[in-house]
């Protein structure tokens, strides 16, 4: 039966009806209607709960641009041999490429592939018995609306298909203007899970060029927590707390951390990462910041925020992200693109707007491209804002007895290998699953001579019996106690210490910490050895009896009352809660001590505060910048040893790299043996343009050539097709032309070549003209 040309585009991307190893492909009336089966595929029935399509986290909505793990699996003892997976916009029939929503990404090429005649659909690589497949799916851009992800499976000659139920998943676009979604049901997972969250900043002059602040762009310290449903750090439609306001306007996490710790049992882990100056640097120069946290059945939500600075009160973050699945398990991996939002506490519209408190305070809302013409994200057509960052959450361990209703896969087992087990240089096979390493043994040497120490681990599972599982012991050199090899100091550039965190105890002795961040890593790529975190003991409310009141920590000491000699200084604290039995508060609220300043009438070197950093010395790439301060007291040369100038490196987006070409080749021979023809020469691209460099010029040139007039009355012969008369003479025997070589470029003009070799040289004077011949022609001249 003939097929009209107009129907060729409307051939269906067919559900492969697998009968053992044979695949029957049937036509359809749609462009890529992979889930509509016909004719020879065998009987069709509903899949019921035998087969199930699932998205990790079981969301009812999708975040545009976010990536999700999609699984198709069969309940034991069922299996399937073939399958098809596709995502369609709701109400569409698959008659054009625009009907499809999002993009699938293959995880295991040995198990899954894109359909040859339907690039939007995923199918099996080879027909075989299987119980589970996984792929990644990236959600479409904003404005797509609701969509349907469908699956069909083949088990022998039976095709299982559902328009509703376990093989179909309907998702609608998450509305950013609605209040942050809350979990609809309690978590039923068992044990605990440990996660690592990594923050990848994408806010840069290259991606967001309008009014980008070159001088002081940075991300503040990230602050958040894993918590229960009873606590909300922030949410769309809600009002910012004082802690959120201080992060959003000042970039200070201190008050936010204090609020989190005051929530007691509603919080499981405080999530913190260091600030990033500048906001963006390549990952080979600065690793993306990350933090580890734990969750359990009661505290299975994760929230955080970080300020983009400078800005009025703009942030990115997540609120109440649920890491518990409906199958009573723990999410394995979560990827989410982050959009900016406004805390509702400052009315500025540009990065460096002057402070303008919003009165009355407004609700937290996402920023849009239509907020204000002066906004750096303004777009008159209202297009989406490019994501400013990406969050990746990965499960790294599970502890305690698990009760997930979906059986663990190899991916689940491997995901539970902790960071310590996956050490660099440990090349054990992936099919060998080990326990954690034991602590290191004592050193075999008790002196400063080098010895050895050992640690061990146990083999938990051997997934492939044919692959041996070795390396259960590990050794490293060591020396006795008190001995330490001298090390060169690491040339790191560090920030000043951030202020101390609140004390971990509200009564009695606790701990507090402070941090500083790395501003510049060593040039040799080594790690920084200087500590970036300090902890110390702290005491709050020494008397913890019912008759004692609860007070805050002491404030910082005020400046000394004298500018020289001996003076006094004081610090204060406040009462947070009166005694539970109604007693009067006996705690001291003010403390005074002596302070010693330089002797009076003796020279004192006093300097001003540092100025702001100057502009970078370059407009792109790596340069230098300077800041200065001045003497506030007169001093002779050499009297004041304080530095008055500081220099540090600064990094701007990479400089444009121009196209680099080779020299022109020699001109080819004329392509005609008589009459008018042309010659060609070419050059190669040695380096493609990068980072906005000018495009490469033409790499092929041709010019006219004329050897001699063709003899009248004789048919002209092209050297492309036939050897010349001389080549056919007895003096010189030539082989036929070789085939043309592959084109050197797929587009934009490349070159092909063919040769004619000398088969046999004759004797006599004509043998000198026997030479290997070479021809060049242009190919693939269409633009890229």
N, C-alpha and C positions, 0 to 999 in steps of 0.2 A: 504494500500500500504506500503510495507516495506521501511525502510530507511537504506542505507548502513552506516557502521561505519565511513567511511571516510567523509561522508557528515554531521556527527553530529556536527563537529567543525564549519562547514560552514552554520549552521542554522542562519537565519536572526534575528536580534533584531528588532522586528516587530513594525511598526507603529500601535498603538492600535486603531482599528476602533471602536469607541464607539457608540453604538446604545443604548441610554438611559443608563442602568447600565451594559449592556453586553459588553464584550471585545472579538473580534474575532482576533485570532493570526494566521498569515499565514507564511508559510515557505519561504525561499529565498535562493539564491545560495551564499550569502556573509556571512562573519563572523558576521558582525553587521550592516547590511545595513538597518538602521532604517527608512530611508526616502523612501524606495521603497515599494509601496503598491500593493497588488494583490487581485484579486478575490473578496472575500466576503466583502471587506471594503466599497462598494458602489461607486458611481461615483466620479471621480476625476476632479478638476478644478483648474485653477490658482487663487491665492489669491488676485491678483491686489493690491489695496491699502487698502482693507478691513482689512487685517492683516499685521502686520509689525514686523520685527526683528530689534532690535536696540542695539548698544553698546554705553555706556555713553561716551560723548565726540565726537562721530561719527568719530573715527579715520579711516584713510585709511591704516595705518601701525600699527604694534604692536611692543612693546618693549619686547624682550625676558625676561621671568620671571616676568613681571608686571601683576597685577590683574585688571580686568575690570568687570563692572556690565553689564550683558546682559539681555535685557528685550524683551518679546514677548507680544504684546498687540493687541487688536481689537478696531477699530474705532466704536464709538457709531452710531447706536444701535446694532452693531454686538456683538457676543460673541463666545466663543469656549468651548467645553467640554473636549477634550483631545488634547494632543500635543506630539511631540517628538523633541528634540534638540540635535544636534551632531556637532562635529568639525572634519573635515578630511583634511589631507594634499592634496594639489591640485594635481589632476590627479590620486588619489588613489580611489579604489572602496570599501574599507572596508573589504578586505578579510583576514586581519591579524591585530593583536593588534598594529603593528608598523604604520598602516595607519592613526592613530588618533593623533590629535594635541592638546596639552595642557590638562588641567584638569578642569572639572566643580566642583563647590562647592555649596552645597545646602544652601539656605538662610532660607527658611521656609519649614520644613519637613511636615507640614500639607498640603502643596500645591504641593510640588515637591518631586521627589525621583529618584534614579538611577534605570534603568531597571534591572529586576532580571536576565535576560539572556543576557544582554548587558550592562556591567558596564560602558561603555564609553558614554552612552546616558542618557539624563534626560527626564522624562515623568511625567504625573500627578500622585498625590498620590491617589486621588479618582476622578471618573468622576462627574463633576458638572459644572454648568455655571460659567464662569470666563471671565474677560476682560483683565487680565494682570498677568504675572508671571515674577519673577526675579531670576537670579542665578549669582554667581561669576564665572568667567573663568580666569584661570592663563595661560598666554602665554607659549608656549614651549621654550626649550633652544635655544641658537644661532645656526644657520645653518639649521633650519627647512625649511626656505623659505616661499613661499606663502601657504595659507590654505583657506578653505571654511567652514564657520559656516552656517548650514542649519536648517531650522525648517519646520515642517508640522503640521497642526492643523486639528482637527475634529470638525465639527459642525453638530450635528445629524448624518445623514448617508453620509454627503458630506466631502470628504477629500480634503483639499486645500494644494497644493504643488507647489513649484517653484524652478527651477534650476537657474533662474535669477530674479532680482527684489526684492520686499520688504521682502521676506522670506529667502533670501540668502545674506550673507555678505562675501565678499572676502577681505582678509587682507594679506599684505606682510610684511616681516620682515623689521624693520627699519634699514637702513644702517648707522652705527655709523660714517663712514668715510665721509659721505656727510655733507654739511653745515646744520646747525640746520633748521628744517622745519618751515616755516612761515604759518600762517592761510591763506587759499585760498580765504576767503570771509569775508566781514565785519560782525560784531556782530549785531544781530537784537533783542537781549534780552532787556527787559525794567526794570526800577528800578535799584536797586543795590543789591549786594549779599555780605554777610560777610563770610569769611572762616577762618579756623584754619589749619595751616600747622604744622605737627609734624615730627621731624627728629629723626629716630632711627638708631644710629650708630651700625655697625656690624663689624667694623675693630678691630680685636683683635688677640692676639697671638694664640688662639685656631683655628680661622678660616683662618688666614693668617700667619702661623708660620715662614716663611722664613725671617731671619734677622729682626724680629719684634723689634722695638726700645722700650725696657722696661722702660727706664728712663724717657723720656719726651714725650711719645705719647699723643696726644690730638687732638681735633677738634677746629679750630679757631672759633671766633664769626661768626655766619651765617649772611650774609648780602644780601639783594635783594629788590625787589619792585614789586608791581602790576602796569602795565604800558600799554601804547598804542603801536601800531605797528610801530610808528615812532622812538622808542627807543630800542636799543639792548644792554643789559648788557654785554653779551658774547655769542658766537656761534661757533660751530665747523666750521673750515675753515676760521674764522676771526682772527684778531690780538687782543691780550689783551691790554686793555687800561692801563694807569698808576694805576688806582684804582684796576683793576683785578690783575695786577702784584704785588701790595703791599699785597693783600690778599693771592695770590698764594705763594709768597716767604717769606713774613714776618708775615702773619696771621693778618695783621692790616686792619680793615674795615673802618678806618677814611677817607681815600682818596676816597674809593668806595662810601661811603655815601655822600661825598661832590659832586661827579660826579652825583649821582642820584638826589640830591636835586636841582642841577643846571638845570635839565630838566624841571622844572616848571610844567605846566599843562599836560605834557606827563606822569607824575607819579601820582598815586592816594595815595598809601601807601608805606612807607619804611618798609621793613620786616627785623627784627633783632632778633636774639637770642644770648644768652651768650655762651662763649667758654666752652668746656667740658674737664676737666682734672681729671683723665686720659680719654683716648678716649672711653673706654668701661667700664661700670659697670652694674650689674644686675638692672632691673627696680624697684625691691623692695628696692634698696638702693638709686638710683638716678632716678628721673622721666625724661623721654625723653623731651628735650627742644621743645617748641612750640611758635608760634607767630600768631597773628590774623591780617587779612588784608581785605580790601574791593575792589570790582571791579564794574565797570559800563560798559555801552555799548562801550564807547570810550577806556577805559583802562581795558581790559578783559584778559590780558596776565599776567603771573606770572613767574619771574625768580629769582634765587638766586645761591650763591656758598658759599662753606666753604672749608678751607684748611685742609688736613690731615697733621699733623706735628709730628716729623720733616720730611720734604721732600724737594726736589729741588724746584718744582713749581706745585705740584699735588693737585688736588681738586676734589670734586664731586658737582653736582648741576643740575638744570634744566634751560632751556632757552626757553622763549616764550611759556610757557605751556598755552594752550587756555582753559579757563573755561566757554566759551559760547558755547551752543549747536546749531545745525542746526534748532532745533524746537523753537528757540528764547527763550530758558530757560537757567538755570544755572546748571552746573555739580553738582551732589549731593555728589559724593565721588570719589577720584582718588588716586590710590596706584601705586607707581613706585619704582623699585629697581634702585639704583644709582651706576654707574661704574666710576672709576677714569679717569681723563683726565689731559693732560699736557698743561700748559699755553703758552709754547713756548718761555719762557724768561730765562730759566736756563737749562744747558745741563747735569746736574747730572743724574745718573742712579740708585742710591741707596737712602735709606731714609736719611742717614747722609753724603751724598756726600758734599765736600767743594763747596762753591759758584763758579759757572762757568757760567757767563752770556752768553746767546746765541746771537751771533753777526754774521750776522744780525738776528733780531728776527724772529721766525718761527710762523706758524699758530697754533691755538688751535686744538688739536687732541685727540682722546681717546687713553688711554694706552692699549697695547695688551700684550699677554703673550709671544710674540716673539721679543719684542723691544731690549733686551740686556741680555746676559747670567747672568750678575750680578744683574739684576732687581729682586726685591722681588716677582714680579708677573710672572717671567719667567717659561715657560713650553715648553720643547723641541718639544712636539707634537702640540703646538698651541691651547690648550684647552681654554675655556672661563675663564675669571677672575671672581671669586666669588664676588657678589655685596658687596660693602663696607658699604652701608647704604640703608635705605628705607625711602621714603617720603610718608606720608599720608596726603591728603588734604580733609577736610570735610567741607561741607557747614553748617553753624550754624545759619544763619538768612537771610531773604530777606526783603527788604524795598521798599516801593513804589508800584505802580500798575504793575503787571506782565502781560506779553503778550505771554507766552509760548503756542504753538499750541497743545501740548500734555497735557491733563488735569492732575491736581495735584492728586497724590495718598496720602494715609495715610502717607507713608514714607516721601513724600515731606513736608507735614504739620508738622510732628514730627521733621523733620530736621530743621525747622525754629524756634524751641523752643530754645531760647538763653541759654547761659551757666548759666546766673543768674536764669533762670526758672528751670534748672535741678539741683538744689542745693542738696548737700549730705544730706540725712535724709528725703528728700521730697518723701514720698512713695505714691503719688497720682497715680491713675491708668493711664496706657498709653492711654486709650480711652478718657481722659479728656485733652483738649488742652486749656492752659491758656495764658493770656497776660503776659507782664513783670510785676514784682512787682513794686508797687509805691515806691517813696522815703519813708524812715522811718519818722514817725511823731515825734514831740518834746517829750522829756522824761516827764513822769507824775510827776517826782520829780525835783524840782529846787535846792535841796540841795545835800549833799553827801550820803543821804539815798537812798537805792535802789528803783527804780520805774520801769515802763514798757513803752515801745514804740511800735507802731503798724505800719504795712504796709498792703496793700491790692492788689489784682489782680482780673481781670475779666475772666469769663469763655468764651472762644472764640468758642469752638466746643465740642459737646458731641457725640463721635463716636458710643457709645453703650448706648442706653437709659436704659438698665437694670442695668448698673453700675453707682452708684451715684457719682457725682462730688462735693467733699467737699473741705475744706481747701482753702478758698479764703481770709482768714485773717491770719496773722502771728504776734506773739508777742515775744519780747525778753527783758531781764532785762537791765536797764540802770541807770546812775546816772546823776546828774546835771552838768552844764558846769564847767570845771576846776577840776573835780574830776576824779581820775584815780586809779584803783587798782594797787598796786605794783606787778611787775612781775619779776621773776628771769631772768637774762640775758641768752639768748640762746647761748649755747657753739658752735657757728658756726666758721668755719675757712674760712676766706674770702681772696680773692686776693687783690692786690693793685688796686687803681682806674685806669681805662683806660683813656687816654687823652680825653679832651673835644671834642665834635663833633663840626663841623663848625656851625656858627650862622645861624639860620633859615631865617634871613633877609639879603638881600644884601645891604640894605640901611635903616638906622634908627634902631629901637629897635626890637630885636627878642629874641629867646630862644636857648639855647644850652644845651646839656646833656652829662653826662659821666656815665659809668657803671663799676661795678666790678662783679665777679662771685663767686659762692659758691664752695669752694674747698673740704669741708668736712661737711656733714650734722651732726646734733646731733646724738649721739649714741642711744637715746631713740626714734628716729624716728619722733620727733617733727619738725615743720617747723622753718626756720630761721626768726627772727624778724628784724634783721638789714637791713637797706635799701640797695638795690643793684643798685639803679639808683638815680641820682641827676640832677636837672635842675636849671638853673639860667638865669637871663636876660643878654643880650649882646647887645652892640651897635656897628654898623658898618656904617661908612659914615653918621655922624650926619646930615650933610647938604645934603638933597635929591633933591635940586633944579637942573634944567638943566645945570647950570654953575658949578656944582660940579662933581668931578671925582669919580670913584668907586675904592675903595682900599680893600685889603685883611684884615683879622683880624690880630691883633698884634701877633707876635711870642712870645714864652716863653722868660722870662728874661734870659739874659746871666749870667754866674757866676760873683760873686762880684769881683771887681778888687783888693781887699785887702784880705789877709788871716786872718788878725786880725784888730780890730779897725774899723774905718769908711772908706768905699770905694764907688765906683760907679758901677752901672750896667745899661745896656740898653736893649731895645727891638726894633724891626723894623717891618715894614710892606711894602707891595709893591702896586703899582698902577695896577689894573686889567683892567681899561677902562678909557680913558680920558673923559672929560666933553663933553656932546652931542652938546653944542653950540661952542666948540672950545676953551673955556677959559682955562687958565693955572690952573694946579692942586694946590690948596692952602692947601691941607691936609698935616699934619706933617707925615713924613715917619720914624722918629726916635724919641724915647722917652728915657730920662735918669732920674734916680733917685738915691738917696743915699741908701746905704745898710750897715747894721751894723753886724760885725762879732764879735766873742769873744774878750775880751780885750787882748791886747798884753802883753806878759810876764806872763800871767795867764794860769794855766794848762787847756788844752782843750782835751777832750776825742774824738779822731778821730778813726774811724774804717774803715776797708776795705769793699768792696762790698761782698755780700754773695757768697759763692762758689756754684757750681752746687750741686743739691741733690745727695747724695750717693746712692749706690745700696740698694734695699729693703732687709730687714733682713731675708726674707723668699723667697723660690723659688716658693711658691704657697700660695694662701689664703691671709689673712690680716697680714701685718707686719708693721715695722717702718723704716723710713729713716731719715737721718740727713744731715744738711748742717751747715757750720761753716764760721766764718769770724775772722779777726785778728785785734789787736790794731795797729794803724799806729803811735801812739805817746806813749812814755813810760809812764807808770802809776803804782802807787803802788796799792797793794791789796785793793779793796774796793773803789778806787777813781773813777772808771768808772762803771756806772750802766748799760751800754748798754749790752744786751745779746749777747754772742759770739757763741751760738749754738742754733739751732732750730730743733725740732723733729716733724714729722707729720706721719700720717698713710699712708700706701701704699697698694694697692690692686692688686693682680695678679690673673690669672685664678684659679678657685677652685682646691683644692688639690684632687688627686685621692681618691676615697672611695672604700675600699676593700669589697669584699663579706662577709656577716656575716651569719653564719649558726647556727642552733640549735644543741643541743647534739643529738647523735645517739639514736634512739628508741631501745627498747629491741628486741632481735631476735624473729621473728615469729615462730610459730610451724612448724614442718617439713610438707611439702606438700604431703608426702606419708605416709601411715600407715604401710607399710613394704617395704623393698628394699631401693634403693638409691633415695634420693630426695634433696630438697634444702630449706634453710631458708632465710628470707629477713629481713633487717632492713633499716630504712630510717631516714633522717633528713630534716628539712625545711629551706628554704631560708628566713632569717629574714630581710635582707637588700640586695637589688641588687647592683652590682658594678656600680659606677658612675664616670664620668670625667676621664676615662681611667684606672679605677681600674681593677685588674686581674679578669678574668671570674670565676664564681663559679665552684668548683670541683663537682664530682659526689655526688648526694644526695641519691643514693640507692646502697646498697651492698648486695651480696648474697653469701652463702657458702653451701657446701655440707652437707648432713645429712643422717644417716642410723639408723633406729630404731631397726629393726630386720629382719632376713631373711624371705622372703616370703615362705609359706608352699608349697612344690613341688606338682604339679598337680592341684593347685587351681589358679584361675584367680586372679591376684592382683587387688585390688580396690584402687582407689584414693580417698583420703578424700575430694577431691573437689566435687565428685559426689554422694557418698553414705555414710551414717552413718556407723560407725564401728559395729562389732558384739556386742560389749559392749553397743553401743548406741542403738542398736535394741533390747537389752534384756529387760526383764520385770523390771529389777532393775532401768533402766534409759531410759525415753522416750524423744527424741530430736525432735525439729521442723526441717523442711527442711532448707537447706542453704538459706540465704537471697540473693537478687540480689547484684551484685558488685556495689560499690559506684562509683561516677564519678572520673575520674583520677585527681590527684591533680595538674598536669601540662599538658599543651597542647603540649609540646615538651621537649626534653632533659631528659626524664626519670622521670616519676611520679609513684604514688602508688595507687592501688585500694584495697578495703577491703570488706570482707563479713563475716557474723557471723552466728553461729548456736546456737540458744537459747535452754535452758532446758525446755522441755514441761511438764515433770512430773518426780519427783524423787521417786524412789522405796524405799522400806524399806529394812533394812539389811545393811551389811557391804559394799556392792557395791554402795550404794547411795552416799558415799563420793566421788566417782570418777565422779559424774555428775557435770560437769562444762561447762559454756558457752565457745564455741570454736570460734576462730577468725583466719582468713586467710588473708594474704597479697600477692599481686603479682605486678610485674612491668608492667607499661603501657607507651605508647607514648615514646618509646626509641629513635625515630628518632631525629636527631639534629635540633636545632632551626634555 
